[in-house]
């Protein structure tokens, strides 16, 4: 029986324990900060992303924050914010924001587990992959809007373009 399967057969599942097992399974570097919080590094094609998940028993919410550093030129911040808005319109779950003071692009998602609902390992794994996947998908758009001085529409066009064939 795998570690993930063990969680399916118990009533006392802590969401961060599931996240820790997933991090081990995917061979991601992680640090269990507290009983209710874990931080990890997930390598993507464009960058390595810092992913933090925290459980709030009071709110019954598993909160995911996926970040990467970026320092856009001050003059390009309006274009970045418009690109963020367009990206958020294309995200089914979660949303991007830019924390200017920390110089971090942030993707956030909260999984509400009210009423004693329990998150399944597959559900948390999907949440993690969706966060990194959205960061990977929109990273080029954010770069084009800020550094290549492309319009937000052009930049988002790159993120939503379908690639066909093989390189």
C-alpha positions in Angstrom: 0.0 0.0 0.0 1.5 3.4 -1.0 1.6 6.3 1.4 -1.2 8.0 -0.7 -3.4 5.0 -0.5 -2.9 4.9 3.3 -4.5 8.3 3.5 -7.6 7.0 1.7 -8.3 4.6 4.6 -8.2 6.9 7.6 -10.7 9.4 8.9 -8.0 11.7 10.4 -6.3 13.2 7.2 -4.4 16.4 7.6 -4.2 18.1 4.2 -0.5 19.1 4.7 0.4 15.5 5.3 -1.1 14.7 1.9 0.9 17.6 0.4 4.1 16.3 2.0 3.5 12.8 0.6 2.9 14.3 -2.9 6.1 16.3 -2.6 8.0 13.2 -1.8 6.3 11.3 -4.6 7.3 14.0 -7.1 10.8 14.3 -5.6 10.3 18.1 -5.0 12.4 19.8 -2.4 10.2 20.8 0.5 10.3 22.0 4.1 7.5 21.3 6.6 7.4 24.7 8.2 4.7 23.9 10.8 2.1 21.3 11.2 -0.2 23.4 9.1 2.3 24.8 6.5 4.7 23.4 3.9 6.9 25.1 1.3 8.5 23.5 -1.7 10.3 24.2 -4.9 8.9 22.9 -8.2 11.0 23.1 -11.4 9.2 24.2 -14.5 10.4 24.8 -18.0 10.7 28.6 -17.5 11.6 28.8 -13.8 11.6 27.1 -10.5 8.5 28.1 -8.6 8.2 28.5 -4.8 5.0 26.8 -3.7 3.5 27.2 -0.2 0.4 25.5 1.1 -1.2 26.3 4.4 -4.1 24.8 6.2 -6.5 26.9 8.2 -8.7 24.7 10.4 -10.8 27.8 11.4 -11.6 28.7 7.8 -11.5 25.0 6.6 -9.4 26.2 3.7 -6.2 24.9 2.1 -4.4 27.9 0.7 -1.9 27.6 -2.1 0.5 30.3 -3.1 2.9 29.8 -6.0 5.5 32.6 -6.6 8.3 33.6 -8.8 10.5 36.7 -8.8 10.2 39.4 -11.4 11.3 43.0 -11.5 9.3 44.7 -14.3 10.3 48.3 -15.2 8.1 50.8 -13.4 6.9 52.2 -16.7 5.6 48.8 -17.7 3.5 48.1 -14.6 0.2 49.2 -16.2 0.8 46.8 -19.0 1.7 44.0 -16.5 -1.5 44.6 -14.5 -3.7 44.5 -17.7 -1.9 41.3 -18.7 -2.7 39.9 -15.3 -6.3 40.8 -15.6 -6.5 39.0 -19.0 -4.7 36.0 -17.6 -7.1 35.8 -14.7 -10.0 35.8 -17.2 -8.5 32.6 -18.7 -7.9 30.8 -15.4 -10.7 28.5 -14.2 -9.5 28.4 -10.6 -7.0 30.6 -8.9 -5.7 34.0 -9.8 -2.5 36.0 -10.4 -1.5 39.1 -8.6 1.8 41.0 -8.4 3.3 41.9 -5.1 5.4 44.9 -6.0 7.1 45.4 -2.7 8.4 41.8 -2.7 8.9 41.8 -6.5 6.9 38.6 -6.7 4.4 37.3 -9.3 1.9 35.3 -7.3 -0.7 32.7 -8.2 -3.2 32.0 -5.4 -5.9 29.4 -4.9 -8.0 28.4 -1.9 -9.6 25.0 -1.6 -12.5 25.3 0.8 -13.2 22.1 2.7 -16.2 23.2 4.8 -18.4 20.9 6.7 -15.7 18.3 7.3 -15.0 17.7 3.6 -11.7 15.9 3.0 -9.3 16.7 0.2 -8.3 13.6 -1.8 -4.6 13.3 -2.8 -5.6 13.5 -6.5 -7.4 16.7 -5.8 -4.4 18.3 -4.1 -2.1 17.0 -6.8 -4.3 18.6 -9.5 -4.3 21.8 -7.6 -0.5 21.8 -7.4 -0.1 21.0 -11.1 -2.7 23.6 -12.1 -0.8 26.3 -10.2 2.6 25.5 -11.8 0.9 24.9 -15.2 -0.8 28.3 -15.1 2.5 30.0 -14.1 4.3 28.2 -17.0 1.5 29.1 -19.4 1.4 32.8 -18.6 5.1 33.4 -17.8 6.0 34.3 -21.4 3.0 36.7 -21.6 4.2 38.5 -18.5 7.7 38.7 -19.9 6.5 40.0 -23.3 4.3 42.6 -21.7 7.0 43.9 -19.4 10.4 43.4 -21.1 9.6 43.2 -24.9 7.0 46.0 -24.5 4.3 44.1 -26.3 0.7 45.0 -25.8 -1.2 43.0 -23.2 -3.4 41.6 -26.0 -0.3 40.4 -28.0 1.3 39.0 -24.9 -1.8 37.0 -23.9 -2.1 35.8 -27.5 1.2 33.9 -27.0 -0.1 32.2 -23.9 -3.4 31.1 -25.5 -1.9 30.1 -28.9 -2.0 26.3 -29.5 1.3 24.8 -30.6 1.1 22.2 -33.3 3.7 19.8 -34.6 7.1 19.1 -33.2 10.2 21.2 -33.1 
